């Protein structure tokens, strides 16, 4: 059994897509969702899918090893960040080396780093006059958006593109490719 923990701060559409993708796979379980934002849409989506939710705050995330202990007790194989905005602390990185991945709504290394999330990324891409954008799925390290790239998928930016129209196109890439890449990462972990 491959057990996945998903960290999310927002509406939870990526979490839901991942859970639905693996729902018929007896070898993969979304074991828990961890959320740092009371009232976030991901909480209700997780409950609707019968996935337990653990609420976290800065104290138990950064200043104790509570979260690490919980994930180790649950025998989590892979941590997936799906719209989670906090930097991952060292104790978690050490407990799950090369087993934490993130998705970013741009083609890293461009438009990454602290503060570059959601619509801010798309606004910056449009303002810079880029002809392409896309998604990057990468391993997580001690810096925002600097871990080794696992997968990228680009799309063309139309001449009349807006941040709003771009986000819709980016979401479609996320929903299509993120679950598949997670499946590939799990497969490569088992073969190592």
N, C-alpha and C positions, 0 to 999 in steps of 0.2 A: 504494500500500500504506500502510495506517495501522498504525504499530507502537506497541504499548502495553508499558510496563513496569509491573509490579505490585509494590508494596512491601507486605509483610505480616509480621506477628510471631507469628501464632497458628496455628490449625488449618488454615486455608486453604480453608474451604468457599466463601467468596465468590470467591476466586481461581479455584477449580475451576468454579464456576457461570459466571463470566465467560468462562473459556476454552472451556467446552462451548457456551455461547451463540454464540460466534464461530467455532467449529470448522469450520462449513460455509461460512464467509464468506471468499472468496478475497481480499477487500480489507482484512481486518483480521488482524493477527498479534499474539499475545501473545509478545513477543520475549524477555522475561527476567523472572524473579522475583527481587527483592532482599529478603533476610531478615536481620534483626539478632538472631535468637534461635536458637542451635544446638539442634537437636532439635525445632524447631517442626514441627507436622504439615504445614504448607504445603510444606515441602521435599520430602517424599515425594510429596505430591499433584502437585507440579510435575514431578518426575521421571517419575511415572506418565503424565503428559501430554506427555512429551518437551519440556518447557520448561526451558531452562537456569536455574540458580540461582546468584546471586552472594551470598555471605555478606558482610555489612558489620559493621564495629565503629565505635565512637564516633570513633576516631582518623581512619579514612579517610572517615567521613561528615561530620564537623564541621571537621576541621583540615586537610583537603586537598581538592582538587577532583577527586580520583580518580573518584568516582561520576559527577559531572557529565561528565567526559571520556568515560567508558565509555558513558553514555547518548547523548551526542552522536555518538560513533563508530557506535553502533547505529542512529542516525537515528530515535530515539524521538520520536513525535508527541505522546503523552499519557502522563502518569504517573498511575497510579491507586493510591490508598492504600486498602487493604482490610484493616483491622485492624492498622495500623502506628502505633505509639505514640510515636515520636520527632517532635519539632518539626523541620520542614524548614529547612535552613540557607539563608542568603541567596544563596549562589552557585548553588544549585539553583533557587531562586525566580527569579533573574535570567536564568538560562539557559532556563527554561521558563515564561515569563510567561503566566498564564491557561491553563496546560496541565498543571496538577496539580490533581486532584480527590480528595475524601475522602468517605467515608460515615460518618455518626454515628448511633448508635441512639437518638436522641431528636429532638424538635422544637426545633431551635435557634431562638432563642438560649438557651432554657432547657436546663439540665443539660449544658452544654458546658464546655470549658476544661480546664486541666491537671488530670490525675488522674481525669477523668470519662470512663471507658471501661468496656466490658463490663458485668458485673453491678452495678458501682457506680452506673452510670446508672440501671438498672432499679430498684435498691433505693431510690435517691433519689426517683424518680418515684412509686413506691408509697408511700413514707413521707410524701410531700407530699400524698397524696390526690388526685392528678390524675385527671381523667376521660378524658384522651386522652394517647397517646404516639405514637411513629412513627419515621420515618427522615428524615434530612436529608442530601442530597448537595450539596456545596458546593465552590467553588474554595478552594484553600489559599493562605493568606498567612503573614505572619511570626508570627501568633498562633494558639494552639490554637482551632479551631472558630469563627473569626471571619470567614472569607472569604465572599464573596457566595454566597447560596443559589441553587442551580440548580433543585432539586426537593425537595418534601416530600410525604410521604404519611402520613396519620394513621390511627390505629385507636383504637377505644374500649377503655377499661380496665374489665373486669368488676368487680363489687363484691368478689368473692372472689379477685381476681388476686394472684398472687405474682410476685416477681422472676423465678423460674424459669419460670412459665407465660408471662410477658410476653416473655422472651427468645426463646422458641420462635415466638411470633407476630411479633416484630420480624424474626427471621431469615427468615421467609417473605416479608415485605415486601422485605427486602434482595435475596433471590434473585430475586424477580419483577422489581423495578424497576431495580436497579443496572446490569445489562447494557444494558437499554433506554436508560437515561439516558446511559451511556457512548457508545452508538451515536449518540444525538442530539448529544452534545457533539462527537464526531468530525465529524458532518455539518455542524455550525455552524462548526467550525474551517475546513473546506474551502471554505465559502461566503464566508468573510471575506477 
